[in-house]
Amino acid sequence: MPITPEEPSHRDYAITTRLGVGSTGRRLQLCTNHFNVSLGLPDVVFYQYTVSITTGDGENVQGKGISRKIIGQLYKTYSSDLDGKRLAFDGEKTLCTVGPLPRNDFDFQVILEGSFSKRDCGLSGGGTPSGSSKRSKLSFLPRSYRVQIHFSAKVPLKSVLVTQRGVDTSDNDSQDAVRVLDIVLRQQAAERGCLLVRQAFFHNDMNSVDVGGGVIGIRGFRSSFRPIHEGLSLNIDVSTTMVLKPGPVIEFLKANQNVELPRQIDWIKASKMLKHLRVKASHRNMEFKIIGLSAKPCNQQLFSMKIKDGECEGQTKEITVYEYFKQTYTEPTYSAYLPCLDVGKPDRPNYLPLEFCSLVSLQRYTKPLSVRQRALLVEKSRQKPLERIKALNDAMDTYCYDKDPFLAGSGISIEKQMSLAEGRVLNPPMLKFGKNEDFLPSNGRWNFNKKMVLEPRAIKNWAIVNFSFPCDSSHISRELISCGMSKGIEIDRPFALVEEDPQSKNLGAVKRVEKMIAKMKSKFPVDPPQFILCVLPERKNSDIYGPWKKVCLTEAGINTQCICPIKISDQYLTNVLLKINSKLGGINSLLGMECSSNVPLINKIPTLILGMDVSHGSPGRADVPSVAAVVGSKNWPLISRYRAAVRSQSPKLEMIDSLFQPVDDPVNGDNGIMNELFVEFFKTSNARKPKQIIIFRDGVSESQFNQVLNIEVDQIIKAYQRLGETDVPKFTVIVAQKRHHTKLFQAKGHENVPAGTVVDTKIVHPTNYDFYMCAHAGIIGTSRPAHYHVLLDEIGFSPDELQNLIHSLSYVNQRSTTATSIVAPVRYAHLAAAQFAQFTKFEDVSEEKVPELPRLHERVESNMFFC
């Protein structure tokens, strides 16, 4: 049940401030993609105004492009009325100046030459193809707009600095000043004709990666001002966005549908794909927006055309689009037999033959990429540290940010060199393997060569099922048994090798799984198997994965591991066995300090560690329910074992609303996520209840930090107190972010930073408690550190204790032989949410009610099924 504002909260939490910095570890000089900003005129005050732009008949002007043109023309026309002050405009309703305008309110009339209104753009009456002289005259007539400007607020520039000097100020003031500066950056990019995607910009001459399907990835830059401990910085990073490949529409459609000939195109799919895209027509050298396709081919599609001369002048006649273009421009060739593009209005179509039209550049592609497209994008857009540094330095030279008149007028200057920061490289934790072997990882990596797993689980009663992948299942079983023996895992021969019936291959995924389950049951003994190894037909994103996992985990209660063994090697089988052993309740390795019960501040007081994440539907699927997953540690004082609880919630809702669920029937009802995890902790920790709770929260932005503290923590307290406890545990709440834009490089050699690098000075927040940690080793491309924000620390970790705990939690992922870039509880929560999201992939979504996810079967609910 969602927590409503009217319900009293047990505590009103405030975000903690930094109390100190860490000191352990080897010192290392670093450079970062932050460029220091100097404020030559710190007393400058920005004045913010609200802008309203309407047409002559009172309609609001829509579209940032036309709005920017209007404000640009306003500045040219009325500069003297504005005291010559430079304007920073966001393209919507906000305009800023350095110092005040002469008056608080203005009402201007702006004439824009050669403009296209939304009504006129690309249209002509009566279904006539564009090209008549009447349309041309209408389109280029000057258009009048009314622009009203009203004062709204003062924003002092020095608000970005005063927090660091200990002056009490509203964080909103600081954010407002940064927003003004970011508006200037976006305006700069818009004036250069760039595609803007939030704070990133892209233009035509940037590097591109063709990923197939008529889609290319273009590389641009993301730039934003950030308040940091040392003042203010400009953070610039390389960014990539997907756009449609510009060029002839017919070539795009063939690539998009992966066909060779125009006659093979599926025109229903084509119509959906092309809708709202912009094309340039070669016969008029003008742009139009597509609204659909004609019902008939070009040589059959009729429209009414007015006769211009002769005895019948003024009358209309029916003519095909083909004949019109043949008579007026050029005879269409291959497109005579294809549908036309409709670039008109629903009630006034306007047809263009396909071969006259080309997609214009910089049109975003927002649909999900295929597995192959994603792989190509990652492979081709990867940059080594030295390449990225060069790209960023070149961007600083090219774009001359501080030469902008608005920024110059604010007294802002930006250094051309990357800022330096001091990092510390933490020592890796000791790991414990089987046969009491201790091992110290090197640069965040280790392996299981000549090593045994710490606590193996024998695989006695198991089977292999194969969904038509061309392989020898018997050979796989023999190799797995042999590999298991070398790792200390006893594996019997499988009691059944079940091959999919050939006639099932062409069925839908759900049906194929049903057929396989039915066939399997005929081979089962009385009890279901302990474990099933499932061979999938495709390596990644197989449609069978979700339905198969759903049946096994929620209905049959069987642990299962999916593979697609394109190449069988000892390393591949070892990785598979690590996952299997974890799912069956085994332990592959532990931290040395876990084995000796020596985890600081945790080993003496029962402590629950939570990892929390929410998975949302892919782009273009706003109706898909979000999936919230929370993993909780068990077997205290261990910090390597976890159980997951998963629930669905409203689409795109980021705050988890099912942590606490008050119900009338506590036996059969859903008591919420935390009830499951508290009970599991109690059962596995010698009947102890947690007195301390450490929360790692993924996927939330800075604007949502207070909601984490006052909505989610509040639910956890309610769930705890319903267990009969009157006291409240101590909380430490940490947000883990990967989607940020700070990069770290070694100052000498410009290489990736070593595993275990932490930065908690200079480029961090002026007052809040945050730090960057790169626990993993960057082998390919440029490594991205995790950004940890400590929102609350009632437990009282010192900076060194907390950073070492987080570093250690990056080494406990049971399915990995490397330190992970984010702590294991967060990674586990992400995996659990993603796996459950696959369960509903083929189900219809009700718009009225969020469907509940199926619950895990009792035989597997406590296992690490997400490994």
N, C-alpha and C positions, 0 to 999 in steps of 0.2 A: 504494500500500500504506500503510495507517495506520502512523504512527510509534508504536511501543509504548514504555512507560516504561523497559523493560529496555535499549533501545538507547542507547548512550552519546551524549550531546549534545556537540557540539564546544565550545560555550561555555554557561555558565550566566549568562543575562542577568538583570539587575535593572532595574526601571523607573527611568528617570533622574529627577532632581529639577530644579526650576527654577534656572537659573544667573543669570538676569537678565530684564529686560523691554525691549521695543522703545522707540525714541525718535523714529523718523521719522514724518512725516505731520502734518497739521493737527489741533490739539487740538480736541476737541468734548465739551461736557458732555452726559451721557446720564442717563436714569433707566431702571431695570430692574424686572422683576417679582419682585425679591427684596426681602424686608422684614427689616431687621436685627433680630437676636434678642440680648437682653441676659441674661446669667446672673447673677442676684443672689446665688445660693448655689452657687458653682462647686465646692464640696467635697461636694455632694450625691452620694450613691451609690445607683444603682438596684439593686434586688434582683430577680433573675429566677427564676421558679418554673415547673416543669413541671406541667401540669394533666391529670388523667385524669377523664373523666366517663362513668359507666356507668349503665344502667338497673337496676331492681331485680333483674332476672334476669341481670345481668352483661354485657349487650350494650353495646358502645361506642356512644355517642351520635354520630350523624353530622349535620352541618349547622351552619353558623356561627350561624344565626339562633336556633335552640333553645339552642345552647351559650351564647350571650350572655345569653339570658333566664335560664338557670340560674345563671350567675355573678352576674347582677344580683340575683336572689332570694337567693343566698348572702350577698351583701353586706348586704342588708336584714336578713336573719335573724341573721347571725353577726358583725355589725360590731364588737361589743365584743370578741369573740374575736380579731379582727384588729387590735386597738388603734385602730379607726376609720380605718385607712389606706385611702386610695383605691386602687382596682385598675385597671390598664390591661390589658385582655385582647384577644388577637388573634382570638378566635373559634375557635381550634383547640387548641393545647397550651401556649401561652406566656402567662404572667401576670407583670406587673411591679408593683413598689411603690417608693415613695420611702422608702428606709431599710428595715430588716428587719422582717418579721413576728415576732410573739413566739416562734414555734417554726419549725424547718426543715421540719416535716412536719405535715400536717393531714389528717383524714379526716372529711368532713362528709356528713350526709344533708340533701338539699334537697327540699322539697315545692313543686312548681310547680302552682298552681291553674289549672284550665281548659286544660291542655296537651293537645296531640295528639301521640301517638307516631307514628312512621312507620307502624307496623302499623295504627293506628286511623284515621289521617288520611283522611277522605273515603270510608271503606269501610263496607259492611254485608254481612252474610252471605248466602250462597245466591243471589247475583245480584240481590238486591232493590235497587231504586233507593233512593238515600239519602232519608231522610225519616222512617224509623221512630223512635218515641220511644226504643226500646232503644238505637239507635245514638247518639242525642243524649245519653243518660245516660252511656254508656260514654266518649264523647268528652270530656266535661267533668269527669270524675272527677279529683281531684288525683292527681298522679303523683310517685313518689319516685325520686330520683336520688342516686347516690353520687359525691361529688367528692373526689378525692385531690389534694393539693398538696404538691410536693416541691421544696425549694430546689435551684437548679442553678448560679447564677453571680452574681457582683457585677459591676456595670457602672458605673464612675465617669463622671459627667457631664463632668468636665473633660477627659476623653480627646478630646473633639471640638476642644479648643483647644490642647493641649500641643504638637502637632506644629508649630504655627505659632511657638511660643516656642523651638523648637530642642531640646525634650526628646525623647529617643528613646522612642517608643511604638509599639505594634503598631497597624497600620492597622485590624485587626479590632476592637480596642477602640473606636476611633472609630466604626466602622460599627455596632457593637452599640449604642452610645449613641444614634445616629441612629435605629436600628430601634425602640428603645423609644419615642422621641418620635413616630415615624410611626405606631406602634400606637395612641397616644393620638389622633392625628388621625382614624384610621379608626374608632376607637370613638366619637368625637364624631359622625361622620357616621352610623354605624349607629344611634345613639340617636335621631337625627332621622328615622329611617325611610328613609334614602337607599339607592339601589342603589350598591354598591361595586364598582368595577372597578380592581383594584390600588390605586394611590394616588389615584384619581379617585372623585368621588361625584356622584350625580345624584338629584334628587327631582322630584316631580310638577309643581310650579309653575314649573319652569324652562322657558325658551323651547324650542320644538320646531320641527322642519322636516319636513314630510310629503314623503317622496320616492317615494310610491306603493308599490303591492304590499303594503299593510298594514303598512308599516314607517315609523317616524319616527326622526329624529335628535334627541336631546335634548342640550342644552348644560348642562354642569356645570363643576366645577372640579377640578383636580388640585393637591394640596398636599403638600409634603414638606420636611423640614428638610435643609439641605445645609451641610457644613463649607466655609467659604470663606476666602479669604486674610485677611479682616477679622474672622473668628470663626465665627459661625453665622448662617444666614439661613433664613427661611421662603420657599420658592419656590412661588408660586401662578400657575397658568395656566388659561386657559379650555380645556375639553376637550369632545369630542363623542363620544357612543356611540349605537349603533343599538338601538332597542327595538321590540317589536311594538306596534302601535296598539291601545290598550285599547278595549273595547266589545264589542258582540254578536259572537259567534263567526262567525255566518253572514255578517256584513258583512266581517269580516276575510278569510274564505275567498274571497268574491267579489273583493275587492281584490287579494288575493294571487295569484289565478289570472286576474285581469283578465277576469272574466265579469260579465254583467248579472243572470243569473237563477240561483237555487239549483240548478235541474236541469242547468245547464251545468257544474257543479263536477266535477272529476276526484277521486273519493273515495279513490282509492289515493294520489294525491299529498297529498290533504288529511290522510289518516291519518298519513303521514310528517311532515308539517308540524306537526301538532298534538301529536304525542307528547311527553310530559313538560311540556307547557305547563300553567299554572295558570288555572283559571276560577273565577268566583264564581257560585253558583247562586242565582237570585233567589227561588226558593220556600223556601229555607232560610237565605239570607244567610250562606252558608258557602263556603269555598274548597276546591277539589279539584284533584288532578293527573290529567291525561288520560293514559291508557295506550294508547288506540286507539279504534276505532269499532265499533259493533255490526255483525254480519253482515247483518242485515235492517233494513228501515225501522222507524221507531218504532211504526207501527200493526200490524206483523207480528212484532216481536221479543218473544218470550215469556220469562217468568221464573217461578220458583216462589215463591208468596207464602203465608205462614201465615195461616189463617183465625182471626180474633181472637174471634169470638163466635158464638152459635148452636149448633146441634146438632153442627156439624162443627168446633168450635173446636179448634185445635191441629193440624188437618190442613192439607195444602198444596193449592193449586190453581194451575193455569197461567193467567197473565193477561198481556196485552200491556202494554208500557210505556205506550202511549197510553191504554189503559183505566185503568191505575193512576193516572196523573196526572189524567185526567179526573175520576175518582171522588174523589181525595184533595186535589187542588190546583185547577189550572185546565186546561181542555181545550187541548191543543196544537193549533195551527192549521197553519201552513205546514210545520212540522217533523214533522208526522205521517207524511209521505211520505219523510222523509230519515233517514239513519242517526242513531243516538244516540251521544253521547260515552260511552265506557267509562272510568269513574274508579275502578275497583276494582282487583283483583289478577288476574293471568293465570288463576288457578284459581277466582276468586270475582268475576265481573264485576259491575259496578254501573252502571246505565245512566241517563243524563240526556238528555231531549230538547234539541236544539240551541237552541231559542228561549229556554230558561230559563237559558242560560249566556253569560257575558261574560268576555272575557280580562281578567285583572287587569293593573294598570299595572306598569311597570318590569321587563318580561321581556326580557332581552337577545336580540338577533337577531345571530347569529354567522356566517351564511352570506355568501358574497361578494355585493356589490352589483352590479347590472347597470351598464352604461356610463351609461345615462340616470339611474339613481339616484345614481351617484357625481357626475355633473355637477350634478344638482340640489342635492345635499348641499354641494358646494363652493361653488356659486353663492349659496345661501341662508344658509350658516353663516359666510361670509366676514365679517370684522370689520376696519374701519379702525382705525388705532392709537388714536385718541381714544375709540372705542367700547370697545375692549379695556381701555384704562386705566380707564375708568369702571366697567366690569364688575368688574375686579380690586379697585378701591378699595371698591366697594359690597360685595364679598364679605368684605373685611377688616372692614367695619363690621357686617355682618350676622352673621358667624359667631363674632366675639369669641373668637378662638383662645386668647388668654392669660387669659381668664376661666375656663378649664377648671380645676377643682379640682386635678387631678393636675399640670398645668403650673405653676399658681400655687404649689403646694406644693414645686415644684422650683426656685422662684425665677426662673422664666422669664417675661420680658416681651417683647412684640413691638411694634415701631414700626408706626404706622398708615400711614405714608407710604412710597412706593417708595424704595428706596435709590438713591443717585446713584453714578455711575461715570464715569471719564474715558475717552473713546475717542480714537482717532487715525484720521484719514482718509488712507489711503495714496494716493499719486499713481498714476493708471492707467498701465499700460505703453504704450509706443508700438507701434502695429501697422504692418506692412508689407503693402501690396497690390500688384497688378500695375502695370506701368509705373513701378516704383520709387517709388510713392506712399506717404508716411508719413501716419499719421492718429492723433490722440490722442482716444480715446473720451471721451464726456461722460457722467458718472453711470452708467458701466458699459454704455453702449449705443453702437452704430454701425449703419451700413447699407451696402448695396452700390449705392446710387444713384450713378450716374456713376463707379462703380469697377469695376476689372477684378480677377478672381481672380489670385493671385500666380503659380501654376503650373497652367494649364489642361490638361486631357486631352481631346483630340479624341474625339468619339463618332462612329465611322465605321460600324460594322456593328451595327445595333440594330433592335429591333422593339417594337411595342406589343401587349399582350394585354388584352382587356377581358372581365371576368367579369360581363357583363350589367348594367353600370352605364349608365343612360341618358345617354350623351354622344356627342359627335362625336370619335372618336379622331384623325381626320385634322386637325381643328381644334386639338386639343391638341398634336399634333406640330409644326404650323406655329408656334404660339405659343411652344413650347419652343425651337425653332430660333431664333426672333427674339430671345427673351430671352437665349439663350446667346451670340448674336452681341454683344449689348451688354455682356456680362460677359467677353468674350474667349475663350469656349468655342466651338470649331468643331463644329457638329453637322450631319451629313448627313441626308438624308431617310430615314426608316425603310424597311427593305426589305420589311416586312410589317406589316399591321394585322390582328390575329387576334381575331375576335369569338367569344364562347362560343355554342355551339349552343343554341337556345331550350329543347330538350328536356333539357338538362343542368342547368338552373337548380334543379330540385327534388331533385337527387342530393345525397349527403353531400359534405362538403368534400374529403375525400381523393379520392373518385371524380371530382369536378369537375376537380381539378388533373390527374389522370391523363388525362382526356379532352382537356383543353387542351394538355398536353404532346404527346400523340399528334397533335393537329391542327397544332400548331406545327411538329413535325418534318417534316411534309409540305411546309411552306413554307420550311424552312431551305435555304440552299446547303449545300455539303459541310461547312464548318466551322460550329460553333454560333456564335450571335451574341456579340458582346463584352458586350452589355448589353440587358436587357429592362425596359421600363416596364410595370408591371402595374397595371391599373385594377381596384380592388376594389369589390364591390357595397355594402359598408357603410363608413361613415367610420372607425369605431373598433372594435377587437376583432372583426374579421371572422374567421370560422372558416377561411377560405381562407388567411389569412396564414401560419400555421405550416407546413401541408403544402407551400405554394408555396415558401417560403423554404428548406425542407428539401431539396426536389428540386433547386432551382437551385444552392444553395450546396454541397451534399454529393454530389450525383449528377452534375449537368450541368456544374458549374463555371462558372456564368454569374452575373455581377453583376446585381442586380435592385433596382429601386426601386418600392415600392408607393405608390399615391396613390388618393384618392377625391375628385376635383375638383368639389366642390359649387359653388364659386365660383372661377373662374380670374382671377387678377390678377397683375400684375408681381411683387408681393411674394411671392405664393404660389409662382410659378414660380421665382423667385430662390432661395427656401428649398429647393425641390426640387433645383435645379441644384447648390447647395452640397453637398447630400448625395451626389448622383451623382458630382460631381467628386472628392470625398474617396474614394468607393468605388473609383473607377477609378485611384487613385494620385496624383491632383492635390493641390495645396495651395491653399486659399482665401486664407489670410493667415498670417503668422508674427509672432512678437514681434520688435520691432526689435532686441533684444539677441541673438536667435537668429541673425539675418542677419549681425550683426557678430561672432558667436562670442564674446559677452561675458556669458554667464550665470555669475554668481559661483559659484566652487567646483566648477563643472560643466564649463566650457569647456576646461579644461586637463587634466582627468583623466576618462577614459572612465567615464560614469555612466549606469546603467540606472535608469529610473523605472518603478515598477510600480503599477498600480491593481488592488485585489483586492476581490471581492464574492461573496457566496453568495445565490442566490435560492431561496426555499422555496415549497412549495405553498401555495395559498390556504387560508384558514380552512376547516376541515371536510374537508381533503384531506391528512390526516397520512401517508397511504401514498405520496404522490407524491415521487419522488426529488428531492433538492435539486440545484441546478446551480451549480457553482463556476466563476467566470470570472476570469482574470487578464489584464490588458493590460500589455505591455512596450514601452517606447520603443525606437525604432530610428533609424538615420541620425544617430547622435551626431555633433556636439554639439547637434542639434535636440532640442527637448522637446515638439514638436507632432505627431509621427508615432508611431503605435502599431500593434502587432499583438496579436490576442487569442488565447488558448488556453482551451478550455472542457471541463469534465468533469462527469459526474454523480457523486453520492455519496449516502450514506444519508440518508433523510428527516430533516429538521430538524437535521442535523449542521452546525454553524457553522464549525468548523475545517476548512480545506481539506486533504484527505488525499492529494491526487494531485500535489502540487508536485514530488515526487521518486518515481520508480518504478523500483526495481532489477529489471531483467529479464535473462533469459539470452540473448535474441535481440535485440540492439540495433538490428538492421536493420528487422525487421518488428514488434517489440514496441512497447509504449507506454513511452517513457522519462520520461513525466511532463510536466507543464505547463512547468516551468522549462527543460527541455531545449529545447523549441520556441523559447522566448523568448531563451535564450542564443544559440542558433544564428542566429536572425534578427538579433540585435544584432551578432553577429560578421560576418555577411554584408554588412550595410548600413553598418558603421562602420569601413571600411578594415581589416578583419581584426583588430580590437581586441576584447579581452575586457573586461567592465566591472570596474573597480577600486573603484567605489563603487556602492551600490544604495540607492535611496530608495524606501521602501514606503509607499503610502497604502492603509490597510485600512479598509474600510467595514463597517458592520453588526455590530460587536462591542460588548459592554457592558464596563463597568469590571472586572467579575469575570473577564473572559476576556483581559485584557491580557497576563497572564503566559503564557497559552497561545500567543498570537500570537508572543511572543518566543522561547519555548522549544519550540514544536512547528513552527510554520510557518517561522520563520527557520532553524531547524535543518535542515528539508528543503531549503531554498534553498541552504544551505551544502553539503549532500551532493550536490545536483545540480551545483553549481559545481565541486566537487572531482573529480567523475567526468569532467569535461572535461580532466583531466590537470593541473589546477592544485593546488599544495600550499598556497598561501596562501589567505587568506579576504578577500573584499572588506570595505570599511568599510560599515556599515549606518546609515541613518537611518530609523527606523520611526515612522510617524505614523498614528494612528487618526482617521478623519474621521466625525463623528457629526452626523446631522440630526435624529434622533429624541430630542431633549432638550426641555426646557421653559423655557429662558431666552429672554426677549425683550428687545430693546433699543429704546429710543425717544429721540428728541431731547428734552432737558430743556425747551428753549424751543420752543413750538409743538406739542409732542407728535406729531411726524410720524415716519415711517419714517426710519431712519438712512440717510445717503447711501452709495452704492456704495463699497466699500473701507474700511469702518469696522472697526477691530480693537480688542478690549478684552483686556488681559492683566494687569489689576490688580483688586483689591477683590473681585470676584465669582468669581474663578477658584479652583482648588484650593489649599489651604494650602501644599502642598509640591510636588506634581507639576507638570510642565511642560505647561500647557494654555493655550489662549486661544480667544476667540470671534472669528470674522471674518464679516462680511456683505459679500461681494465684489460681490453683485448689488444692483440697485436694486429696492426693493419698490414695484411700481406698483399692485397690487390687494391689498387686505387688509393684514395685518401681516406684514412680512418676518421670516423665521426665520434667524438666523445659523448658520453651521456651527461646530461645537465641535471643535477640533483638539487631540489629546493626543499629545505627543511622548514616545514610550516609550523611544527610544534615539537618540542622535546621536553616532555615532563620527566622522562626517565633520567635525563641528565648525562648524556654522553659528552665526553670531551671531543673537540674536532678530530683528534687523532683516532680516538676509539670508534667514532662513527664512520670515518672514512675507511678505516681498516675492516670494520664489519661489512660495509658495502662492497669493498674490494673482495673480501672473502666470499661473500654471497654470489660473486660472479664466477666462482670456481666450483659451485656445487650442482650445476646442471647435470643431471645423471645421464643425459643422452649426448653429452658433448665431451670432447677431449681437448677443448680450448677454453680459456676464460671467455665468458660471453660479454657482449658490449653493454648489457643491462643486467641487473641482478636477476637471479634465477626465479624468484617468486613472480616478478613481473612477466618474464618470458613464459613461465608456465600458465599464468592467467591468460596471456595472449593466445597460446596454443589451445587451451581449453575452450575459449570463446570461439576461435576459428573453427574448431572441430564441430562444436554444436551448431554453428551457423550452417554447416554443410547438411545437417539433418533435414532442414526445411527447404533445401534448394529447389526441390521439385513439387512443393506443396503450394496450393493457392493461398494467398494472403487475404484475410478478411479486413476490410477497411474499417469496420466498426469496432472490432476487439482484437487486441494483440493475442495471438495464439500462444498457449503455454507450451514450453518445451517438454518433451518426455523426460521422466526422471531416470537416473541410472539404476540398473538392476542391483539389488543388494549384494550380489556376489562380486561386483566390480566397483561399487560406489566409493570405496575407501582407497582404491588403487590409483596409481599415477598413470591413468589411461592416456593422458595427454603427452606422455613422453614419446 
